[in-house]
Amino acid sequence: TEEALDIHGGRRLADFGQTFPETFCYDEALHEYLEKRCADTDVGEIEQKLKIGAVARELMGKRIYHVYYNIYDNVGRRLHKKASFYRIELSGRLICNTIQDVTEAFENEEKKSQQLHEALQISKHASDAKSEFLTRVSRGIRTPLNSILGLTQIARTETHDPIAVEEYLNSIKTSGTYISGLIDDILDLNQIEDNKLE
Protein backbone atom coordinates (compact mmCIF):
# COMPACT_ATOMS: atom_id res chain seq x y z
CA THR A 1 0.00 0.00 0.00
CA GLU A 2 1.07 3.58 -0.55
CA GLU A 3 0.30 6.64 1.49
CA ALA A 4 0.83 10.21 0.32
CA LEU A 5 1.71 12.94 2.78
CA ASP A 6 1.85 16.69 2.35
CA ILE A 7 4.69 16.89 4.85
CA HIS A 8 5.18 20.67 4.63
CA GLY A 9 1.52 21.45 5.26
CA GLY A 10 1.19 18.70 7.80
CA ARG A 11 -2.02 17.28 6.36
CA ARG A 12 -2.93 13.71 5.49
CA LEU A 13 -4.10 13.23 1.92
CA ALA A 14 -6.60 10.50 1.04
CA ASP A 15 -6.23 8.19 -1.97
CA PHE A 16 -8.29 10.41 -4.26
CA GLY A 17 -6.91 13.76 -3.20
CA GLN A 18 -9.35 14.41 -0.36
CA THR A 19 -7.68 16.31 2.45
CA PHE A 20 -8.36 15.52 6.08
CA PRO A 21 -8.78 18.76 8.01
CA GLU A 22 -6.62 17.69 10.98
CA THR A 23 -3.02 18.80 11.02
CA PHE A 24 0.00 17.09 12.56
CA CYS A 25 3.71 17.58 12.96
CA TYR A 26 5.47 15.20 10.54
CA ASP A 27 8.58 14.61 12.66
CA GLU A 28 6.50 13.93 15.80
CA ALA A 29 4.18 11.56 13.92
CA LEU A 30 7.23 9.84 12.42
CA HIS A 31 8.83 9.39 15.85
CA GLU A 32 5.64 7.93 17.31
CA TYR A 33 5.18 5.60 14.33
CA LEU A 34 8.75 4.28 14.45
CA GLU A 35 8.71 3.85 18.24
CA LYS A 36 5.67 1.57 17.90
CA ARG A 37 6.44 -0.24 14.67
CA CYS A 38 10.11 -0.08 13.62
CA ALA A 39 11.80 -3.50 13.44
CA ASP A 40 15.31 -2.19 12.75
CA THR A 41 17.97 -2.42 15.43
CA ASP A 42 18.93 1.24 15.03
CA VAL A 43 15.59 3.06 15.09
CA GLY A 44 17.35 6.40 15.63
CA GLU A 45 19.30 6.09 12.38
CA ILE A 46 16.14 5.31 10.39
CA GLU A 47 14.34 8.22 12.05
CA GLN A 48 17.16 10.63 11.16
CA LYS A 49 17.00 9.55 7.51
CA LEU A 50 13.23 10.05 7.40
CA LYS A 51 13.04 13.41 9.20
CA ILE A 52 11.85 16.34 7.13
CA GLY A 53 15.20 18.15 7.41
CA ALA A 54 17.13 15.14 6.07
CA VAL A 55 14.59 14.59 3.30
CA ALA A 56 14.74 18.26 2.25
CA ARG A 57 18.57 18.20 2.23
CA GLU A 58 18.67 15.03 0.12
CA LEU A 59 16.17 16.45 -2.35
CA MET A 60 18.23 19.60 -2.87
CA GLY A 61 20.60 17.65 -5.09
CA LYS A 62 18.24 15.06 -6.58
CA ARG A 63 14.63 14.53 -7.51
CA ILE A 64 14.06 11.24 -5.65
CA TYR A 65 15.26 10.02 -2.25
CA HIS A 66 14.71 6.43 -1.00
CA VAL A 67 14.95 5.00 2.52
CA TYR A 68 14.58 1.28 3.27
CA TYR A 69 13.45 0.17 6.71
CA ASN A 70 11.57 -2.62 8.51
CA ILE A 71 8.37 -2.51 10.52
CA TYR A 72 6.13 -4.94 12.36
CA ASP A 73 2.55 -5.11 11.13
CA ASN A 74 -0.50 -5.50 13.40
CA VAL A 75 0.05 -9.26 13.80
CA GLY A 76 3.80 -8.96 14.46
CA ARG A 77 4.99 -9.95 10.99
CA ARG A 78 8.21 -8.23 9.90
CA LEU A 79 7.72 -6.20 6.71
CA HIS A 80 10.30 -4.48 4.52
CA LYS A 81 9.33 -0.97 3.43
CA LYS A 82 10.66 1.49 0.89
CA ALA A 83 9.90 5.16 1.54
CA SER A 84 10.35 7.31 -1.56
CA PHE A 85 10.36 11.10 -1.47
CA TYR A 86 9.86 13.12 -4.65
CA ARG A 87 10.52 16.81 -5.23
CA ILE A 88 7.40 17.97 -7.05
CA GLU A 89 8.49 21.53 -7.75
CA LEU A 90 11.88 23.15 -8.24
CA SER A 91 11.67 25.12 -5.01
CA GLY A 92 11.45 21.83 -3.10
CA ARG A 93 8.62 23.13 -0.90
CA LEU A 94 6.20 20.47 -2.14
CA ILE A 95 7.35 16.92 -1.47
CA CYS A 96 5.47 13.72 -2.20
CA ASN A 97 6.12 10.62 -0.11
CA THR A 98 5.10 7.07 -1.05
CA ILE A 99 5.65 3.97 1.03
CA GLN A 100 5.86 0.61 -0.71
CA ASP A 101 5.84 -2.86 0.79
CA VAL A 102 8.91 -4.57 -0.73
CA THR A 103 8.79 -7.63 1.54
CA GLU A 104 8.21 -10.14 -1.26
CA ALA A 105 11.03 -8.75 -3.42
CA PHE A 106 13.37 -8.65 -0.41
CA GLU A 107 12.51 -12.24 0.59
CA ASN A 108 13.03 -13.42 -3.02
CA GLU A 109 16.48 -11.80 -3.03
CA GLU A 110 17.30 -13.43 0.31
CA LYS A 111 16.15 -16.80 -1.04
CA LYS A 112 18.32 -16.41 -4.16
CA SER A 113 21.27 -15.39 -2.01
CA GLN A 114 20.76 -18.45 0.23
CA GLN A 115 20.51 -20.75 -2.80
CA LEU A 116 23.71 -19.27 -4.23
CA HIS A 117 25.45 -19.72 -0.87
CA GLU A 118 24.32 -23.37 -0.71
CA ALA A 119 25.46 -23.98 -4.30
CA LEU A 120 28.86 -22.50 -3.48
CA GLN A 121 29.12 -24.73 -0.38
CA ILE A 122 28.25 -27.82 -2.45
CA SER A 123 30.79 -26.80 -5.09
CA LYS A 124 33.47 -26.24 -2.42
CA HIS A 125 32.68 -29.61 -0.83
CA ALA A 126 32.93 -31.32 -4.26
CA SER A 127 36.21 -29.54 -4.95
CA ASP A 128 37.62 -30.58 -1.56
CA ALA A 129 36.50 -34.18 -2.15
CA LYS A 130 38.11 -34.14 -5.59
CA SER A 131 41.38 -32.83 -4.15
CA GLU A 132 41.32 -35.53 -1.45
CA PHE A 133 40.57 -38.16 -4.09
CA LEU A 134 43.45 -37.00 -6.32
CA THR A 135 45.84 -37.04 -3.34
CA ARG A 136 44.89 -40.63 -2.53
CA VAL A 137 45.05 -41.68 -6.19
CA SER A 138 48.49 -40.15 -6.61
CA ARG A 139 49.68 -42.12 -3.60
CA GLY A 140 47.99 -45.24 -4.99
CA ILE A 141 49.81 -44.84 -8.30
CA ARG A 142 53.16 -43.78 -6.84
CA THR A 143 53.62 -46.91 -4.69
CA PRO A 144 53.24 -49.55 -7.47
CA LEU A 145 55.09 -47.27 -9.92
CA ASN A 146 58.06 -47.09 -7.54
CA SER A 147 57.86 -50.90 -7.28
CA ILE A 148 57.96 -51.24 -11.08
CA LEU A 149 60.94 -48.91 -11.38
CA GLY A 150 62.81 -50.59 -8.54
CA LEU A 151 62.15 -54.14 -9.76
CA THR A 152 63.15 -53.20 -13.30
CA GLN A 153 66.47 -51.90 -12.00
CA ILE A 154 67.05 -55.06 -9.92
CA ALA A 155 66.05 -57.36 -12.84
CA ARG A 156 68.74 -55.73 -15.00
CA THR A 157 71.41 -56.63 -12.47
CA GLU A 158 70.13 -60.23 -12.06
CA THR A 159 70.29 -61.31 -15.73
CA HIS A 160 72.35 -64.40 -14.74
CA ASP A 161 69.40 -65.73 -12.58
CA PRO A 162 66.37 -66.36 -14.86
CA ILE A 163 64.13 -67.53 -11.96
CA ALA A 164 64.70 -64.28 -10.03
CA VAL A 165 64.12 -62.24 -13.19
CA GLU A 166 60.83 -64.13 -13.76
CA GLU A 167 59.69 -63.25 -10.21
CA TYR A 168 60.59 -59.59 -10.75
CA LEU A 169 58.70 -59.55 -14.07
CA ASN A 170 55.60 -61.10 -12.42
CA SER A 171 55.71 -58.44 -9.68
CA ILE A 172 56.13 -55.73 -12.33
CA LYS A 173 53.11 -57.14 -14.23
CA THR A 174 51.00 -57.18 -11.03
CA SER A 175 51.92 -53.59 -10.23
CA GLY A 176 51.25 -52.54 -13.85
CA THR A 177 47.82 -54.24 -13.81
CA TYR A 178 46.98 -52.46 -10.54
CA ILE A 179 47.93 -49.06 -12.03
CA SER A 180 45.97 -49.83 -15.22
CA GLY A 181 42.84 -50.69 -13.16
CA LEU A 182 43.25 -47.54 -11.08
CA ILE A 183 43.49 -45.39 -14.21
CA ASP A 184 40.38 -47.11 -15.66
CA ASP A 185 38.49 -46.29 -12.44
CA ILE A 186 39.57 -42.65 -12.65
CA LEU A 187 38.43 -42.44 -16.29
CA ASP A 188 35.07 -44.06 -15.39
CA LEU A 189 34.55 -41.54 -12.57
CA ASN A 190 35.43 -38.70 -14.91
CA GLN A 191 32.95 -39.97 -17.51
CA ILE A 192 30.20 -40.23 -14.87
CA GLU A 193 30.91 -36.65 -13.79
CA ASP A 194 30.85 -35.41 -17.41
CA ASN A 195 27.51 -37.13 -18.02
CA LYS A 196 26.08 -35.50 -14.89
CA LEU A 197 27.24 -32.11 -16.11
CA GLU A 198 25.65 -32.65 -19.54
N, C-alpha and C positions, 0 to 999 in steps of 0.2 A: 504494500500500500504506500501511497505517497501523500504527503501533507505539505501544503504551501503555507508559508508564513510571511506576513509583511513585518519583518523584524525591526524596521525603523519606526513604523507607526505603532507597533505593539498590538496589532489586531490579528485575530485568527481569521483566515479566509476559508470558506466552505469550498466543496468540490466545484461548484458552478459559479464561483465568484461572489457568492453572498457573504457579506461581512457581518461577523458577530459584533455587537456593540461593545462588549466588554474589552477592556484594555489590560495588558499585562507587561511586565518587564521581562524581556527575552532572556537576559542573563540569569535572572532569578528563577524563571520557569525552567531554564536549562539545568541549573544546579539541582533543583528539586527533582526533576525527571531523572537525571543521572544518579543522584543519591539513591533513588528507589529502584532503578532498573539496570544500571550499568553493570555488565558482567566482566569488564576489563579489570586487570589487577591495578592499573594506575588510572583511577577515575579522574584524578586531578589533571593529568596530561591530556586526556580526551576533552575534558571541560575547557581547558585553555585553548585547544584547537578549535572548539566550536563557539567560543565567546564572540560576541559581535565585533569587538575590537580586532581580534585575530582574523576573522572572516574579512572585515573591511580592508585590513592590511594586505592580505593575500590577493584580494580582488583588485588592488591598485595596479598590479603588474600583469594580471591575467583575467580572462573572462569567466573561467570556471575553477572552483576550488572543491576538492573532495576530501572527506574525512571518513575513515572506516572505523567502526567500533562495534562492540557486542552488548546486547541487552538480554535480560530475561523477560519472556512474555508472561502473561497472566497465570499460566500453568507451570512456570518455572523452566520452560524450554529455552535453551541458549540460542539466540538468533544473531546473525551477522548483518549489520546495517551499513549502508553507504549514504552519507549525507552529502549532497551536492549543492553548492551555492553558485548562483549565476548573477553576474552584473547585468542588469537589464538596461541601464542607461549609462552613458559615458561618465556622468558625474559620480556614479557609484552609490547614489543615495537610495536607489531602489534595488533591492536584492531579493531574488527568488531562491527558496530553499526547498529541495525535494529530498525525501528519505525513501530509499529503496531497500527491500529485503533481499539480500544477496546470499542467504543461507545455503540455498541449493547449489549455486555456482561454487561457493566456497567449499562445501562438502564434496562436490565432484572433484575439485582441484586436490583436496586432501586425499581422496580415494585414489586418484591417479598418482599422486606423489607416493602413497603407501605401496601401490602396485609396483611402481618403478623401483622403490627401495627393496621390495621383496625379490623382484627380478634380479637386481644387482647382487643381493645376498646369495641367491641360487647360483648365479653366474660365478661369483667368487668361490662358493663351495665347490662347484664343478671344476674350476681352475685349480683349486688347492688339491682336489682329489686326483686330477690329472698329473699335477706335479709330483704328488706322492707315488702315483702309479709308475711314472717315468723313472723316478729314483729307484724304485724296487726292481723295475725291469732292467735298468742299466746294471744294477748289482747282479741280477739273475743272468745276464749275458756275460758280464765281465768274468765271473768265476769259471764257467766252462771254457770261455775263450782263452783265459790264462792257462787252463789245463791243456787245451789243444796246442798252444804255443810251446808250453814247457815239454809236453810229451814228444812233440815233433823234434825239438832240440835234442832230447835224450835219445830218440830213435836214430838220429843221425850218427850219434857216437857209438851206438850198439849194433852196427851193421854186421858184425861178426857173429851175433846171437840171434838167429831168425825167430826163435820162440819168443824172446823178449820183445823183438820188434813187432811181432804179431799181436802181443798183448797191448803194446802202446797204440798200435793202429786201431784195435777194437775200442780202447778207451777214447781215442780221438773221434771215432765214428759215433760213439755214444754221446759224447759232448756235442758233436756237430748236429746230431739228430735233436738233442734237447734244444739247442739254439734255434734250429729250423722250426721246431714246434712253437717255441716262444714267439718267434717273428710272425708265424701264421696267426697266432692268437691276437697279437697286436694289430695285424692287418684286418682281422675279423672285427675287432672292437672298433677300429677306425671306420670300417664300412658301415657298421651298425649306427655309429654316431652320424655319419654322412647321410644315411637314409632318414634318420630322425630329423635332421636339419632340413632335408628336402620336403 
